[in-house]
Amino acid sequence: MSYIEQLFSLESKVAIVTGTSRGIGKAVAYGMSLAGAKVYGLSRSTKKSKET
């Protein structure tokens, strides 16, 4: 793991992100999951949330 990956690592962390069906919320949830966090997403749109 590189220095940058260690610096921004979210391993063994939990994130709750609102608005994950589209836009910024979706991007934030995706980025946090790539950094190692277990992400729980909340959204008003059930159909789009399932796609995410």
C-alpha positions in Angstrom: 0.0 0.0 0.0 1.4 3.4 -1.0 1.8 6.4 1.3 -1.2 8.1 -0.2 -3.4 5.0 0.1 -2.4 4.7 3.8 -3.0 8.4 4.4 -6.6 8.2 3.0 -7.4 4.7 4.1 -10.8 4.0 5.6 -10.2 0.4 6.4 -12.4 -0.9 9.3 -14.4 2.3 9.2 -18.2 2.7 8.7 -19.7 5.5 6.6 -23.3 6.6 6.3 -23.9 8.6 3.2 -27.2 10.3 2.3 -28.4 10.9 -1.3 -26.6 7.9 -2.8 -29.0 7.4 -5.7 -27.2 10.0 -7.9 -24.8 12.8 -8.1 -22.4 13.8 -5.3 -23.8 11.3 -2.7 -23.3 8.4 -5.2 -19.7 9.5 -5.9 -18.9 9.9 -2.2 -20.2 6.5 -1.4 -18.3 4.9 -4.2 -15.1 6.7 -3.2 -15.4 5.7 0.4 -16.0 2.1 -0.5 -12.8 2.2 -2.7 -10.9 3.5 0.3 -12.0 0.5 2.3 -15.0 1.7 4.3 -18.2 -0.3 4.8 -20.8 2.1 3.3 -24.4 2.4 4.1 -26.3 4.6 1.7 -29.6 6.3 2.2 -31.9 7.7 -0.6 -35.5 8.6 -1.3 -35.4 6.7 -4.6 -35.7 3.0 -4.1 -35.2 2.0 -7.7 -32.0 4.1 -8.2 -30.6 3.0 -4.8 -30.8 -0.6 -5.8 -28.8 0.2 -8.9 -26.1 1.9 -6.8 
